[in-house]
Amino acid sequence: MPVNYSELASMAESIEALARRVGKIGDAAKAQMDDDTAAELYAVERALAGATRKLSRLVRVTRR
């Protein structure tokens, strides 16, 4: 089965949107002084951002 790079690009966009949503929830937790929850959510946001970068890089490099 060939790799569908358009689908991977779409997934990267979806993960990026999810990372933004998680970040907003982290901001809300921080505003409520729930620092432990905020820290965990920010860690999830960073992991999702890393996944987005890796997928985007894969699509970019293989389309050349």
N, C-alpha and C positions, 0 to 999 in steps of 0.2 A: 504494500500500500504506500503510495507516494505521500510525502509530507505536505500538508496543506498549510503553506506559509500565511495565507490570508486568514485562516482560522487562528493560527498562532498569534498574529498581529491583533486580531479581535480579542483574543484571550488576554493579551497584554493590556489592552485598553480597559477591559473589565476589571482586571486585577488592580490597575492604577486607580480606578474609580472606587473600588473596595478599600484600598489603602487610605484614600481621602476620607471615606466614611469612618473608618476605624480611628483615624487621626482626630476627627471632630468629636468622636465619643471620648477619646483620650483627653481632649481639651476640656470637655464638660466634666470629666472626672477630676481633672486638676483644679478646675474652678470650684468644685465642691470639696476641695482639700483631701480628696481620696488619692493620695500620691502613689500608693502601691498599685492600685488599678490603673492609674494613668501611665505609670512606668511600664506595666505589662502591655497595655494597649499600644504605647509608642514602640515597644519592641516588635509587636506584630506588624505595625505600620512599616517599620524599617525592613522587616523580612519580606513583606509584600512588595515594597519598592525595589528590593533587590531582585525579586522574581520578575518584576516588570522589566527591569534593565536587562536581565539575562535573556528573556524572551525577545525583547526588542532588538538586542544585539544579534541574536541568532537569525532573526528574520532579515535584518539589514545585511549581514555578512553573506548569507546564503543567496540573497537575491542579486548579488553582483555578478 
